Amino acid sequence: MIPVLGAFFLVFIGLIFRPFVIVNAGERGVVMKFGKVQDVILDEGIHPIVPVMTTVQNLSVRVQKNDVNAEASSRDLQDVGMEIAINWHIDPSRVNRVFQQIGNHEQILIRIITPSVSEVVKAATAKKNAEEIITRRTELKQEIDQALKQRITSYGILIDDVSLVNVSFSPEFSKAIEAKQIAEQEAKRADFEALKAEKEAQAEINRAKGQAEAQRLQRQTLTPILLQKLAIEKWDGHFPTVMGGQGALPFINLSPETLATPAPAQNP
């Protein structure tokens, strides 16, 4: 009876004090002895610990995504608002120092990432005017990405990617941009219509020149002999039934030279 009670007592003590810890997939365990962070970092799996004396804080080292809003001014003093999506994770080999110096994920976001994004965005947008921020967006994104990596890596936080989700300006400037785009589109449309009209006019000129050239060549080739020959070819051999005023038949000027001379009969 006593051994059974002893076993139940040990199980009860084990459940209360838990002489082991489990580090889940995608996490690292920060070991603390009486609250002091140790150099040892626990990998994924189950690990024995000394209850009461040793505690473990699990931190995720998976990629995290956070959206950060930042405000800045362009080189031409236009107000710029940006929504930036950041993918980041804690360096697994430095997770204990990150927890010791900064804290958990929420504290990392508040203390490090958000202020760093704000400063980097202000520095990057100040180098470009409003139009360049729009037309050179990819270049701006790369500058922000590189600057954040250089600024945050020293804290044991690794930046995986930075995306400019949205870039906005003041309502007045947005209206001015829209009006400029409409004016540019109308100017391009007007240029297209003018070019189209010019091409059509040139085509008409070319057609007229072609017709004039065709008529000139036709006049050169239509000699009296050719006209007479064409008339003979189209004549069906019947004279018109309408007589002239004097009752004479219409006269067709047939030149004997243009008629074929019949071949002489051959003797049998």
C-alpha positions in Angstrom: 0.0 0.0 0.0 2.8 2.4 0.9 4.7 1.9 -2.4 1.5 2.7 -4.3 0.9 5.9 -2.3 4.5 6.9 -2.9 4.2 6.4 -6.6 1.0 8.5 -6.7 2.8 11.2 -4.6 5.7 11.3 -7.0 3.3 11.6 -10.0 1.4 14.3 -8.2 4.6 16.2 -7.5 5.8 15.8 -11.1 2.5 17.2 -12.4 2.8 20.2 -10.2 6.5 21.0 -10.6 7.0 19.6 -14.1 10.6 18.5 -14.2 10.6 18.7 -18.0 9.7 21.3 -20.7 8.5 20.9 -24.2 9.8 23.2 -27.0 7.4 23.1 -29.9 8.2 23.2 -33.6 9.3 26.6 -34.8 10.3 27.7 -31.3 13.4 28.1 -29.1 13.6 27.8 -25.3 15.2 30.6 -23.3 16.6 29.0 -20.1 16.5 31.0 -16.9 17.9 30.0 -13.5 16.2 32.0 -10.7 15.2 34.5 -13.4 18.7 35.0 -14.9 19.0 34.3 -18.6 21.5 31.5 -19.5 23.6 31.0 -22.5 21.9 27.7 -23.3 19.2 27.8 -25.9 16.8 24.8 -26.0 16.0 23.4 -29.4 12.7 21.8 -30.4 11.7 18.7 -28.3 11.4 17.7 -24.6 14.1 18.8 -22.1 14.6 17.9 -18.4 14.9 20.9 -16.0 15.2 21.4 -12.3 11.8 22.6 -11.0 11.5 25.8 -9.2 15.2 26.7 -9.9 14.9 26.6 -13.7 12.2 28.1 -15.9 12.0 28.2 -19.7 10.4 30.9 -21.9 9.5 29.7 -25.4 9.8 32.2 -28.3 8.8 31.6 -31.9 11.5 31.9 -34.5 9.0 31.6 -37.4 8.5 34.4 -39.9 6.2 37.0 -38.5 4.2 39.6 -40.5 3.2 43.0 -39.2 1.8 46.1 -40.9 3.3 49.4 -39.8 1.9 52.8 -40.7 4.4 55.6 -41.1 4.2 59.3 -42.0 6.9 61.4 -43.7 7.5 64.4 -46.0 8.9 64.3 -49.5 11.8 66.5 -50.7 9.2 69.0 -52.1 7.5 69.1 -48.7 4.5 67.0 -49.6 2.9 64.9 -46.8 3.3 61.2 -47.5 1.6 58.3 -45.7 2.8 54.7 -46.1 1.5 51.4 -45.0 4.4 48.9 -44.9 4.2 45.1 -44.5 7.3 43.6 -42.8 8.2 39.9 -42.7 10.7 39.2 -40.0 11.9 36.6 -37.5 14.1 36.3 -34.5 17.6 35.0 -35.1 17.5 31.4 -33.5 21.1 31.6 -32.4 20.4 34.9 -30.5 17.0 34.3 -29.1 18.2 34.4 -25.5 19.8 37.8 -25.9 16.8 39.2 -27.8 14.5 38.1 -24.9 17.0 39.5 -22.3 17.4 42.9 -24.0 14.1 43.4 -25.7 11.4 40.9 -24.6 8.7 39.0 -26.4 7.3 39.6 -29.9 4.9 42.3 -28.8 7.8 44.3 -27.2 10.0 43.7 -30.3 7.3 45.3 -32.5 6.7 48.2 -30.1 10.3 49.0 -29.1 12.3 48.1 -32.3 10.4 47.5 -35.5 7.8 50.4 -35.4 10.3 53.2 -34.5 12.9 51.8 -37.0 10.3 51.8 -39.8 9.3 55.3 -39.0 12.9 56.6 -39.1 13.8 54.7 -42.2 10.7 55.9 -44.1 11.4 59.5 -43.2 15.0 59.3 -44.4 14.1 57.5 -47.7 11.2 59.8 -48.7 13.1 63.0 -47.9 15.5 62.1 -50.8 12.7 62.1 -53.4 10.0 64.5 -54.5 6.4 63.3 -54.6 6.5 62.4 -58.3 9.6 60.3 -57.8 8.0 58.5 -54.9 5.2 57.4 -57.3 7.3 56.7 -60.4 10.3 55.1 -58.6 8.4 53.1 -56.1 10.5 49.9 -56.6 13.7 51.8 -55.9 12.1 53.4 -52.8 11.1 49.9 -51.5 14.6 48.6 -52.0 16.1 51.5 -50.1 13.7 51.0 -47.2 14.4 47.3 -47.2 18.2 47.7 -47.1 18.1 50.4 -44.4 15.8 48.3 -42.1 18.1 45.3 -42.4 21.1 47.4 -41.5 19.3 49.0 -38.6 17.6 46.0 -37.0 20.0 43.1 -37.6 22.2 44.3 -34.7 19.2 43.5 -32.3 19.1 39.9 -33.4 16.1 40.5 -35.6 16.2 39.4 -39.3 14.2 41.2 -42.0 12.9 38.8 -44.6 11.0 41.2 -46.8 9.5 44.6 -46.9 6.4 45.6 -49.0 4.9 49.0 -49.7 1.3 48.1 -49.4 0.0 51.7 -49.9 1.4 55.2 -50.5 -0.9 58.1 -50.0 -0.7 61.9 -50.2 -2.8 64.8 -49.0 -6.3 65.1 -50.6 -5.2 68.4 -52.3 -2.1 66.8 -53.8 -4.0 63.7 -54.9 -6.5 65.9 -56.8 -3.6 67.8 -58.4 -2.1 64.5 -59.6 -5.4 63.3 -61.0 -5.9 66.6 -62.9 -2.4 66.3 -64.3 -2.9 62.7 -65.4 -6.2 63.7 -67.1 -4.5 66.7 -68.9 -1.7 64.4 -70.1 -4.2 61.8 -71.4 -6.1 64.5 -73.2 -2.9 65.9 -74.7 -1.9 62.4 -75.9 -5.4 61.9 -77.4 -5.1 65.3 -79.2 -1.7 64.4 -80.6 -3.1 61.0 -81.8 -6.0 62.7 -83.5 -3.7 65.2 -85.2 -1.4 62.5 -86.3 -4.3 60.5 -87.6 -5.7 63.5 -89.5 -2.2 64.1 -91.0 -1.9 60.5 -92.1 -5.4 60.5 -93.7 -4.6 63.8 -95.5 -1.3 62.3 -96.8 -3.2 59.2 -97.9 -5.7 61.4 -99.9 -2.8 63.2 -101.5 -1.1 60.0 -102.5 -4.4 58.6 -103.9 -4.9 61.8 -105.9 -1.4 61.7 -107.2 -1.9 58.0 -108.2 -5.1 58.8 -110.0 -3.5 61.8 -111.8 -0.6 59.6 -112.9 -2.9 56.9 -114.1 -4.9 59.3 -116.1 -1.7 60.8 -117.6 -0.5 57.4 -118.6 -3.9 56.5 -120.0 -3.9 59.7 -122.1 -0.5 58.8 -123.5 -1.5 55.2 -124.5 -5.0 56.0 -125.9 -4.0 56.9 -129.5 -6.6 57.4 -132.3 -5.6 54.1 -133.8 -6.1 52.3 -130.5 -9.5 54.0 -129.9 -10.6 52.9 -133.4 -9.4 49.4 -132.8 -11.3 49.2 -129.4 -14.4 50.5 -131.1 -14.2 47.8 -133.8 -13.7 45.1 -131.2 -16.8 46.1 -129.3 -19.0 46.7 -132.4 -21.6 44.0 -132.8 -21.9 44.5 -136.6 -25.3 46.4 -136.5 -25.8 50.0 -137.3 -28.0 52.1 -135.0 -31.7 52.1 -136.0 -32.0 55.9 -135.4 -31.2 57.8 -138.6 -29.5 61.1 -138.8 -31.2 64.3 -139.9 -30.4 63.7 -143.6 -31.3 60.1 -143.5 -27.7 59.0 -143.8 -26.1 56.1 -142.0 -23.6 56.9 -139.3 -20.0 56.8 -140.6 -17.3 55.0 -138.9 -13.9 56.0 -140.0 -12.2 52.7 -140.8 -8.7 52.9 -142.2 -7.9 50.2 -144.7 -4.5 49.9 -143.1 -6.1 48.8 -139.8 -8.2 46.0 -141.4 -6.7 42.7 -142.0 -6.0 42.0 -145.7 -7.7 38.7 -146.8 -5.2 35.9 -147.7 -5.0 35.0 -151.5 -6.8 31.8 -152.6 -4.5 28.9 -153.3 -4.7 26.8 -156.4 -5.8 23.2 -155.9 
